[in-house]
Amino acid sequence: MKKYESVLKFIKYEVNEINYKKNEKFMMDKEGTSIDFKITPIISVKEKNMSVELVVDVFENALENNKPFEMKVHLTGYFITEGENPEIFKANAIAILYPYVRAIVSTYTANANITPLILPAINVNKLIEDQKKN
């Protein structure tokens, strides 16, 4: 199996911040509520080490936009590469971290005793690229 291992090694992730605020004035409409979130990556590279912060804002401005809550998840993942420049693995590192964000959002909303929000499985790097265009 060694020959299939990636040169990008995922060391760990840490949750830096979680903010959740319920919108007491939320009114469900007939069409339901579409999932709305934004992802901001912050990447730092030093030699063969890379840290990737993902700041995910779910339902920003919930009160103004009639969303059930607003939530911010900020986590940092730590990576190291063997024999390669970490810069070329930024997209891979972001894709590795996104499922952890999904799990955190689902677990937190379930524990808040509301309908759990499951963020969709997406091409997270394409979303970030498209957000930069807007």
N, C-alpha and C positions, 0 to 999 in steps of 0.2 A: 504493500500500500504506500510505502514511502515515495515511490515515483509519482504518485498522484497528488501528493500534498502540495498545497499552494506555498509560494514563497512569502505570501502575506499571512502573518500570524496574528490572530485576534487574541489579545491578552485578557482583556476584561472590559466591562462597561460600568459606569457609575451614574446614578441619578443625581443630578445637581439641583433640580427644582421641579416641583409639581404644584401648579395652582389650579384650583377648580372653584368655579362660582356658579351656582344654580341661578337660573333666570326665573324668579318667582312669577313674572308676568307672561311667561311663555304660553302661547295659545296654539295648539295643534290645528293645522289646517287640513283640508280634505286631501290634498296631494301628499301629505306627509312632510318630513323634513329631509332635505338633501344634505349629505355629508359635505362639510366645508372645512378644509384645513390647509395650512401653509407650512412648509418645511424650510428652515434656514440652516444651511451647514456652515460651520466655522472650522477650518482645517489648519492644523499647525504641523509642520514637518521639521524635524531636527535629526540630521544624519539618517539613520535607519529607523528612527521612531516617528510615529505619526499619531496625533490625537485628532479625533473627529467629534465635534460637538454637533448635535442635532437639536435645534429648537423648533418644536412643533406647536403651532397654535391651532386649536380646534374651535370652531364656531366663534371666531373673533367678534367682538362687539355684539354679544348675544342679545342684549336688551334691545339695541337699535335694529337688529336683523331678525328678531323674533326666533331665536334659537333656544333650545332647552337649557343650555349651559355654555360656559366658555372654559377652556382648559388650556394650560400651557405645560408642556413636558420638555424638559431640558436635560439631555444626558450626554455623556462623553464616553467614547470608545477609544481604547488604546491598542495600537497595532505596532508590529515590528516586521521588517522585511529581512530576508536572507539574501544578500548579494544583489539586491535591486534597489533602485531609488523609489521610496514610498510614493512620490508624486504620481507615478503612473497607476497607482492603485486606489486613488481617491474614490472613484465611482464604486469600486468593489467594497470599500470600507463603508460607504454610505448604505449600500444595499445590504450589507451584513447587519447594520444597526437597526434598520427600519422595522424588522419583525419584533425587536424588543420594545420599540415605541408602541406598536400595535398591541402587544400583550399588556403593557402598562396601562394604556387607555382602556382596554377591555376590562381588566381587573379592577381598576379604580372606579370606573362607572358602575360596575356590578356591585362593588362594595358601598357605593353611594346610594344604593337601593333605588336606582333608576334602571330603565332598560339599558343593558350593556351596549356600548358603542363599539362596534368592530370596524376599525379602519380597513378599507379595501386593500387587497394585495395589488400593488401597482408597480410600474417602472418608476421608482422614486427619483432616479436621476433625470428622467424625462420631465417629471413634474417640476423639479428644481430648475431645469433649463427653461421650461415654459414660463415659470414665475418670473424669471429674469427678463423675459421679453415684455411682460406686462407692466 
